[in-house]
C-alpha cells in the first residue's frame, strides 16, 4: 500500500452544467399569469352561482347558460388549479438555493393546516348566518395535506393516481353512504368518529364530511388535484404542451358528458329514475345507476371527469390568452392571484346578506339587490389598487407568513449553513499535494416562496414516484 498522500480533489468546474449551459445564477422565475387568470375564472364561477350573473338579467337565457356552465365546474377547476400550485410549490427553482424536499413538504403541510383553520373559522360565521354556503377552503386545505405523500411522484404516476381515484373514489363513496344510511357498519364508524372530531362538533366540517359526506369530498375531488399535479409537472410555457392539454381535455369532457346523456335518454334511465337535472349534490343511494349522472356536485366519475377535461381546456386557453393581452387582463389576473382573499370576503358578504331582513329598503336594499355587480367591480378595482402597494393579498400573505415561521429557511439556531468556498491555494511552504479541504454543503434554501405556488420551474428534473 502506498504511503503517498491522496491526490487533491479536482476543483469543481462550474463552467458547464447539463451539457453546455453556463451555471449562472438564475433570476426569479416569472409568474405564469395564465394560471391566475384561470383561478379568477374559478372564483368568478363561484360568484355567479352565489350572487347571480352580474350585469345580465337574472331570468334571461344567457344568465341561465352561464350559471349552468359555472355550477360545479368552477369547483373542480379550483381543485385542479390547487394541484398545479402543489406541483409548482414542490419543485425547486434552481440550485443551490432551494429547500430540501422534507422542508418543502413540511411547508405544504403547514399551508394546508392553515387553510383548514381559516376554513373552519369562516364556516362558523357562515353557519351562524344561515347563508347556506358550503365553505370549500377547509376541503382545499385537506387536499394539500393528502397530497404531501405524493409530492415527489412523476407526472405519469400522478396521472395514474388521478385515474384510479376517478374510477374508484365515487363508487366507494356511494357504498359508504349507502351503508351509513342503511345503519350498517359505516354508520357506527362515522358516529363514533363524529363524537370525537372537533371539526364536526364545532364547525360541521369534520373528517367524515371532508372525505366522504360533504359537497366536495376528497375521496372524489383528489382526482382533480392529482390531475393538476400531473399537469404542473409539464412545461406550461411550451405552446405544444398547451395544445396537447386542449386536445386531450375537450374529448375527455365530451365523452364523459355524452356517456351520461346517452345512459339517461337512450338506455331507459329517464323512465326509471326521472330527470337527472332534478338531482344535484350527493346522489340517492337507493339505485347505483345514479352514479351515471354528471350533474353538478354529484361527485360521480362522469361529473368529475368532464369537469377535469374542461379545466384542462380552460387552463390552455388562459395561458395562451394571458400572453397575448397581458395589460388588458391585468385586473383579472391580479384578482386571481388573491383568490383566497376574494373568496373569504365574498363568503362574509353572503353571510351579511343572510342577516338582512327580506324587506330591507333604502341604500342597504339597493346594495343587496345589486350585490353581484357591486362585488365584482369592487374585487377587480380593490385587487388592482392593493397590488400596487403589496405583492400578495392580505390572507395570502398571512398564510405564507405562518408557513415560513413554522418551517423557516434557516437551519438550526437560526443560522444558515456556510456558503461554498473555493479551495485555498497552497502557500509557499505548503506542499502542492496537500488534500483539498472539503467545503461544507449548504442546506438548500428557497429565495422566496411563491405567493400561490405559480412560479414556473422549467429546469428542474422530474422525480419519479
C-alpha positions as CSV (number, residue, x, y, z in Angstrom):
1,X,0.0,0.0,0.0
2,X,1.4,3.4,-1.0
3,X,2.0,6.0,1.8
4,X,1.8,8.9,-0.7
5,X,-0.9,11.4,0.3
6,X,-4.0,11.2,-1.7
7,X,-4.3,13.4,-4.8
8,X,-6.2,16.6,-4.3
9,X,-9.8,16.6,-5.3
10,X,-10.2,18.4,-8.6
11,X,-11.8,21.8,-8.4
12,X,-15.5,21.9,-9.3
13,X,-16.0,23.0,-12.8
14,X,-18.8,25.4,-12.9
15,X,-18.5,26.3,-16.5
16,X,-20.7,23.5,-17.7
17,X,-24.0,22.2,-16.4
18,X,-26.2,19.8,-18.3
19,X,-24.1,20.0,-21.4
20,X,-23.0,23.5,-22.5
21,X,-25.3,25.6,-20.4
22,X,-23.5,28.1,-18.1
23,X,-24.2,27.7,-14.5
24,X,-25.1,31.3,-13.9
25,X,-27.4,32.3,-11.2
26,X,-31.0,32.3,-12.3
27,X,-33.3,35.2,-11.8
28,X,-36.6,34.6,-10.0
29,X,-38.9,32.5,-12.3
30,X,-41.6,34.6,-13.9
31,X,-45.1,34.1,-12.7
32,X,-47.5,32.4,-15.1
33,X,-50.3,34.9,-15.4
34,X,-52.5,32.4,-17.2
35,X,-52.8,30.3,-14.0
36,X,-54.0,33.4,-12.2
37,X,-56.5,34.1,-15.0
38,X,-57.8,30.5,-14.7
39,X,-58.1,30.9,-10.9
40,X,-60.1,34.1,-11.5
41,X,-62.5,32.2,-13.7
42,X,-62.9,29.6,-10.9
43,X,-63.7,32.3,-8.4
44,X,-65.9,34.1,-10.9
45,X,-67.9,30.9,-11.4
46,X,-68.5,30.7,-7.7
47,X,-69.6,34.3,-7.6
48,X,-72.1,33.6,-10.4
49,X,-73.5,30.7,-8.5
50,X,-73.8,32.6,-5.3
51,X,-74.6,36.2,-6.4
52,X,-76.1,35.6,-9.9
53,X,-74.6,36.6,-13.2
54,X,-73.6,40.3,-12.9
55,X,-74.8,42.9,-15.4
56,X,-77.2,40.3,-17.0
57,X,-80.9,39.9,-16.3
58,X,-81.4,37.2,-13.7
59,X,-84.0,35.1,-15.6
60,X,-82.5,35.6,-19.1
61,X,-81.3,32.6,-21.2
62,X,-77.8,34.0,-21.2
63,X,-77.7,34.1,-17.4
64,X,-79.1,30.6,-17.2
65,X,-76.5,29.3,-19.6
66,X,-73.6,30.9,-17.7
67,X,-75.0,29.6,-14.4
68,X,-75.2,26.1,-15.9
69,X,-71.6,26.1,-17.1
70,X,-70.3,27.6,-13.8
71,X,-72.2,25.4,-11.4
72,X,-70.0,22.6,-10.2
73,X,-67.3,23.0,-12.9
74,X,-65.8,26.1,-11.2
75,X,-65.2,24.0,-8.1
76,X,-63.4,21.2,-9.9
77,X,-61.3,23.9,-11.7
78,X,-60.4,25.3,-8.3
79,X,-59.2,21.8,-7.1
80,X,-57.4,21.3,-10.4
81,X,-55.5,24.5,-10.0
82,X,-54.7,23.6,-6.4
83,X,-52.9,20.5,-7.8
84,X,-50.9,22.8,-10.2
85,X,-50.0,25.0,-7.2
86,X,-48.9,22.0,-5.2
87,X,-46.7,20.7,-8.1
88,X,-45.0,24.1,-8.5
89,X,-44.5,24.6,-4.8
90,X,-42.9,21.2,-4.5
91,X,-40.2,21.8,-7.1
92,X,-37.0,23.8,-6.6
93,X,-36.4,26.9,-8.7
94,X,-32.7,26.4,-9.2
95,X,-29.8,25.0,-7.2
96,X,-28.0,25.7,-4.9
97,X,-30.6,27.9,-3.1
98,X,-33.5,25.5,-2.5
99,X,-35.4,24.0,0.3
100,X,-34.8,20.3,0.9
101,X,-37.7,18.0,-0.1
102,X,-38.6,17.4,3.5
103,X,-38.8,21.1,4.4
104,X,-40.8,21.8,1.3
105,X,-43.3,19.0,2.1
106,X,-43.5,20.4,5.7
107,X,-44.3,23.8,4.4
108,X,-47.1,22.5,2.2
109,X,-48.5,20.5,5.1
110,X,-48.4,23.7,7.3
111,X,-50.1,25.6,4.5
112,X,-52.8,23.0,4.3
113,X,-53.4,23.1,8.0
114,X,-53.5,26.9,8.0
115,X,-56.1,26.8,5.2
116,X,-58.2,24.3,7.2
117,X,-58.2,26.7,10.2
118,X,-59.2,29.6,8.0
119,X,-62.0,27.4,6.5
120,X,-63.3,26.3,9.9
121,X,-63.4,29.8,11.2
122,X,-65.1,31.1,8.1
123,X,-67.6,28.2,8.2
124,X,-68.5,29.1,11.8
125,X,-69.6,32.5,10.6
126,X,-71.4,31.1,7.6
127,X,-73.3,28.5,9.6
128,X,-74.3,31.1,12.2
129,X,-75.7,33.4,9.4
130,X,-77.7,30.6,7.7
131,X,-76.5,31.6,4.3
132,X,-76.3,28.0,3.2
133,X,-72.8,28.3,1.6
134,X,-70.5,25.3,1.8
135,X,-67.0,26.6,2.5
136,X,-64.5,25.0,0.2
137,X,-61.4,26.3,1.9
138,X,-61.5,23.6,4.5
139,X,-61.6,20.9,1.8
140,X,-58.9,22.8,-0.1
141,X,-56.6,22.6,3.0
142,X,-57.2,18.9,3.4
143,X,-56.4,18.4,-0.3
144,X,-53.0,19.9,0.4
145,X,-52.4,17.6,3.4
146,X,-53.5,14.5,1.5
147,X,-51.2,15.4,-1.4
148,X,-48.0,15.6,0.7
149,X,-47.0,11.9,0.3
150,X,-47.2,12.2,-3.5
151,X,-45.2,15.4,-4.0
152,X,-42.2,13.6,-5.4
153,X,-44.2,11.4,-7.8
154,X,-43.6,11.9,-11.5
155,X,-46.2,13.2,-13.9
156,X,-47.2,9.8,-15.3
157,X,-47.6,8.3,-11.8
158,X,-49.7,11.3,-10.8
159,X,-51.9,10.9,-13.9
160,X,-52.3,7.2,-13.0
161,X,-53.3,8.2,-9.4
162,X,-55.8,10.6,-10.8
163,X,-57.3,7.9,-13.0
164,X,-57.5,5.4,-10.1
165,X,-59.3,8.0,-7.8
166,X,-61.6,9.0,-10.6
167,X,-62.7,5.4,-11.3
168,X,-62.8,4.1,-7.7
169,X,-63.4,7.0,-5.4
170,X,-67.1,7.9,-6.4
171,X,-68.1,4.2,-6.2
172,X,-66.5,3.7,-2.8
173,X,-68.2,6.9,-1.6
174,X,-71.6,5.6,-2.8
175,X,-71.1,2.3,-0.9
176,X,-70.1,4.1,2.3
177,X,-73.0,6.5,2.1
178,X,-75.4,3.6,1.4
179,X,-74.0,1.7,4.4
180,X,-74.4,4.8,6.6
181,X,-78.0,5.5,5.6
182,X,-79.0,1.8,6.0
183,X,-77.5,1.7,9.5
184,X,-74.6,-0.6,8.5
185,X,-71.0,-0.7,9.7
186,X,-70.2,2.7,8.2
187,X,-72.9,4.2,10.4
188,X,-71.3,3.1,13.6
189,X,-67.8,4.1,12.5
190,X,-68.9,7.6,11.4
191,X,-70.9,8.3,14.5
192,X,-68.0,7.2,16.7
193,X,-65.7,9.4,14.7
194,X,-68.0,12.4,14.8
195,X,-68.4,12.2,18.5
196,X,-64.7,13.0,19.0
197,X,-64.0,15.1,15.9
198,X,-63.7,18.8,16.8
199,X,-64.1,19.8,13.2
200,X,-67.6,18.1,13.2
201,X,-68.6,19.2,16.7
202,X,-67.8,22.9,16.4
203,X,-67.7,23.6,12.7
204,X,-69.8,20.9,11.0
205,X,-66.8,20.1,8.8
206,X,-65.2,17.0,10.3
207,X,-63.1,14.3,8.7
208,X,-66.2,12.3,7.6
209,X,-67.7,15.3,5.9
210,X,-64.5,16.4,4.2
211,X,-63.6,13.0,2.9
212,X,-67.0,11.3,2.1
213,X,-70.2,13.0,3.0
214,X,-69.5,16.7,2.1
215,X,-70.2,18.6,-1.1
216,X,-66.6,18.4,-2.2
217,X,-65.4,15.0,-0.9
218,X,-61.7,14.3,-1.0
219,X,-62.4,10.7,-2.0
220,X,-63.6,12.1,-5.4
221,X,-62.0,15.5,-5.8
222,X,-58.5,14.3,-5.2
223,X,-58.7,13.1,-8.8
224,X,-58.7,16.7,-9.9
225,X,-55.9,17.5,-7.5
226,X,-53.7,14.7,-8.8
227,X,-54.5,15.7,-12.4
228,X,-53.5,19.2,-11.7
229,X,-50.2,18.0,-10.1
230,X,-49.5,15.9,-13.2
231,X,-50.1,18.9,-15.5
232,X,-47.9,21.0,-13.2
233,X,-45.0,18.7,-14.0
234,X,-45.2,19.8,-17.6
235,X,-43.6,22.9,-19.2
236,X,-46.6,25.1,-19.3
237,X,-44.7,27.8,-21.3
238,X,-44.4,25.4,-24.2
239,X,-47.2,26.1,-26.8
240,X,-47.1,22.4,-27.8
241,X,-47.9,21.4,-24.2
242,X,-50.8,23.8,-24.1
243,X,-52.2,22.5,-27.3
244,X,-52.0,18.9,-26.0
245,X,-53.9,20.0,-22.9
246,X,-56.7,21.3,-25.0
247,X,-56.6,18.4,-27.4
248,X,-56.9,15.9,-24.6
249,X,-59.2,17.9,-22.4
250,X,-62.0,18.6,-24.9
251,X,-62.6,15.0,-25.9
252,X,-62.4,13.9,-22.3
253,X,-65.2,16.3,-21.3
254,X,-67.2,15.4,-24.4
255,X,-67.0,11.6,-23.7
256,X,-67.9,12.0,-20.0
257,X,-70.9,14.1,-20.6
258,X,-72.1,12.2,-23.7
259,X,-72.0,8.8,-22.0
260,X,-74.1,10.2,-19.1
261,X,-76.6,11.7,-21.5
262,X,-76.9,8.5,-23.6
263,X,-77.4,6.4,-20.4
264,X,-80.3,8.7,-19.4
265,X,-82.1,9.3,-22.6
266,X,-81.2,6.4,-24.8
267,X,-81.0,3.5,-22.4
268,X,-84.0,3.9,-20.2
269,X,-82.7,5.6,-17.1
270,X,-85.1,8.5,-17.6
271,X,-88.0,6.2,-17.3
272,X,-86.7,4.6,-14.2
273,X,-85.1,7.4,-12.3
274,X,-86.6,10.5,-13.8
275,X,-84.9,13.7,-15.0
276,X,-81.2,13.7,-13.9
277,X,-81.3,17.5,-13.8
278,X,-83.6,17.3,-10.7
279,X,-80.8,15.9,-8.6
280,X,-77.7,17.9,-7.8
281,X,-75.4,17.3,-4.9
282,X,-74.9,13.8,-3.5
283,X,-76.9,11.3,-5.5
284,X,-79.6,9.0,-3.9
285,X,-78.2,5.7,-2.7
286,X,-81.3,3.6,-3.5
287,X,-80.1,2.9,-7.0
288,X,-76.5,2.6,-8.1
289,X,-77.4,3.8,-11.6
290,X,-77.4,7.3,-10.2
291,X,-73.6,7.0,-10.5
292,X,-74.0,7.6,-14.3
293,X,-75.2,11.1,-13.6
294,X,-73.0,14.1,-14.4
295,X,-75.0,16.8,-12.7
296,X,-73.2,19.5,-10.6
297,X,-71.8,18.4,-7.2
298,X,-72.8,14.8,-7.6
299,X,-69.1,13.9,-7.5
300,X,-69.6,11.0,-9.8
301,X,-66.9,9.7,-12.2
302,X,-68.6,11.4,-15.1
303,X,-69.1,14.7,-13.4
304,X,-65.5,15.0,-12.2
305,X,-64.0,13.6,-15.4
306,X,-65.9,16.0,-17.6
307,X,-65.0,19.0,-15.3
308,X,-61.3,18.0,-15.3
309,X,-61.4,17.9,-19.1
310,X,-63.0,21.4,-19.2
311,X,-60.4,22.6,-16.6
312,X,-57.5,21.4,-18.8
313,X,-59.0,23.2,-21.8
314,X,-59.7,26.4,-19.8
315,X,-56.1,26.4,-18.5
316,X,-54.7,26.0,-22.0
317,X,-56.8,28.9,-23.2
318,X,-55.9,31.1,-20.2
319,X,-52.2,30.5,-20.7
320,X,-52.4,31.5,-24.3
321,X,-54.7,34.5,-23.8
322,X,-52.7,35.9,-20.9
323,X,-49.6,36.1,-23.0
324,X,-51.4,37.9,-25.9
325,X,-53.2,40.7,-24.0
326,X,-51.5,40.9,-20.6
327,X,-52.3,44.5,-19.9
328,X,-56.0,44.1,-20.8
329,X,-56.3,41.1,-18.5
330,X,-54.2,42.5,-15.7
331,X,-57.1,43.3,-13.3
332,X,-58.4,39.8,-13.7
333,X,-55.1,38.0,-13.2
334,X,-54.4,40.3,-10.2
335,X,-57.7,39.3,-8.8
336,X,-57.0,35.6,-9.4
337,X,-53.7,36.0,-7.5
338,X,-55.7,36.9,-4.5
339,X,-58.2,34.1,-4.8
340,X,-58.2,33.3,-1.1
341,X,-58.9,36.8,0.0
342,X,-61.6,37.3,-2.7
343,X,-63.3,34.0,-1.7
344,X,-63.3,34.8,2.1
345,X,-64.7,38.3,1.6
346,X,-67.4,37.0,-0.7
347,X,-68.4,34.4,1.9
348,X,-68.6,37.2,4.6
349,X,-70.7,39.3,2.2
350,X,-73.1,36.4,1.7
351,X,-73.3,36.0,5.5
352,X,-74.1,39.7,5.8
353,X,-76.8,39.4,3.2
354,X,-78.3,36.4,5.1
355,X,-78.6,38.6,8.2
356,X,-80.5,41.3,6.4
357,X,-84.3,41.4,6.6
358,X,-86.1,40.3,3.4
359,X,-87.9,43.6,3.2
360,X,-84.9,45.8,3.7
361,X,-85.1,49.1,1.8
362,X,-83.1,52.2,1.2
363,X,-79.4,52.0,0.4
364,X,-78.9,48.7,2.0
365,X,-81.7,47.2,0.0
366,X,-80.3,48.6,-3.2
367,X,-76.8,47.2,-2.3
368,X,-78.3,43.8,-1.5
369,X,-80.2,43.6,-4.8
370,X,-77.2,44.5,-6.9
371,X,-74.5,42.7,-4.8
372,X,-73.2,40.7,-7.8
373,X,-72.3,43.8,-9.8
374,X,-71.0,45.7,-6.7
375,X,-68.8,42.8,-5.5
376,X,-67.2,42.0,-8.9
377,X,-66.3,45.7,-9.6
378,X,-65.1,46.2,-6.0
379,X,-63.0,43.0,-6.2
380,X,-61.4,44.0,-9.5
381,X,-60.6,47.6,-8.6
382,X,-59.6,46.7,-5.0
383,X,-57.3,44.0,-6.0
384,X,-55.6,46.2,-8.6
385,X,-55.1,49.0,-6.1
386,X,-53.9,46.7,-3.4
387,X,-51.4,45.0,-5.7
388,X,-49.8,48.4,-6.3
389,X,-48.7,48.5,-2.7
390,X,-48.3,44.8,-1.8
391,X,-47.2,41.7,-3.7
392,X,-49.7,39.4,-2.1
393,X,-53.2,39.6,-0.9
394,X,-53.7,40.0,2.8
395,X,-54.8,36.5,3.6
396,X,-52.3,35.0,1.1
397,X,-49.5,36.9,2.9
398,X,-50.8,35.8,6.3
399,X,-50.8,32.1,5.3
400,X,-47.4,32.5,3.8
401,X,-46.1,34.1,6.9
402,X,-47.4,31.3,9.1
403,X,-45.8,28.8,6.7
404,X,-42.4,30.5,6.7
405,X,-42.5,30.9,10.5
406,X,-43.3,27.2,11.1
407,X,-40.7,25.9,8.6
408,X,-38.0,28.6,8.2
409,X,-35.4,28.6,5.5
410,X,-32.7,28.9,8.1
411,X,-31.0,25.9,9.7
412,X,-30.8,25.1,13.4
413,X,-30.3,28.0,15.8
414,X,-31.4,30.4,13.1
415,X,-28.1,30.4,11.2
416,X,-27.6,29.4,7.6
417,X,-25.1,26.9,6.7
418,X,-21.8,28.4,5.5
419,X,-21.6,29.0,1.7
420,X,-19.3,27.0,-0.6
421,X,-15.8,28.4,-0.7
422,X,-13.2,27.8,-3.4
423,X,-10.2,25.7,-2.4
424,X,-7.4,27.8,-0.8
425,X,-4.3,27.8,-3.0
426,X,-1.2,26.3,-1.3
427,X,1.1,28.7,0.5
428,X,4.8,28.9,-0.2
429,X,5.7,26.4,2.5
430,X,2.8,24.0,1.9
431,X,3.1,21.1,-0.4
432,X,1.0,21.1,-3.6
433,X,-0.1,17.5,-2.8
434,X,-2.0,18.5,0.4
435,X,-5.5,17.2,0.3
436,X,-8.1,19.8,-0.6
437,X,-10.4,20.8,2.3
438,X,-13.9,19.5,1.8
439,X,-16.2,22.5,1.7
440,X,-19.4,22.1,3.7
441,X,-22.5,21.7,1.7
442,X,-25.1,24.4,2.5
443,X,-28.6,23.5,3.4
444,X,-30.9,24.3,0.4
445,X,-33.0,27.4,0.8
446,X,-35.6,28.8,-1.4
447,X,-35.1,32.5,-2.3
448,X,-38.7,33.4,-1.7
449,X,-41.7,31.2,-1.6
450,X,-44.2,31.8,-4.4
451,X,-47.3,33.6,-3.5
452,X,-49.6,30.9,-4.6
453,X,-47.3,28.3,-6.0
454,X,-47.3,29.6,-9.5
455,X,-43.7,30.3,-10.1
456,X,-42.7,28.1,-13.0
457,X,-39.6,26.0,-12.6
458,X,-38.5,24.9,-16.0
459,X,-35.2,23.3,-15.5
460,X,-35.8,21.0,-12.5
461,X,-35.6,17.3,-13.5
462,X,-38.7,15.3,-12.8
463,X,-38.6,13.0,-9.8
464,X,-40.0,9.5,-10.2
465,X,-42.6,8.2,-7.8
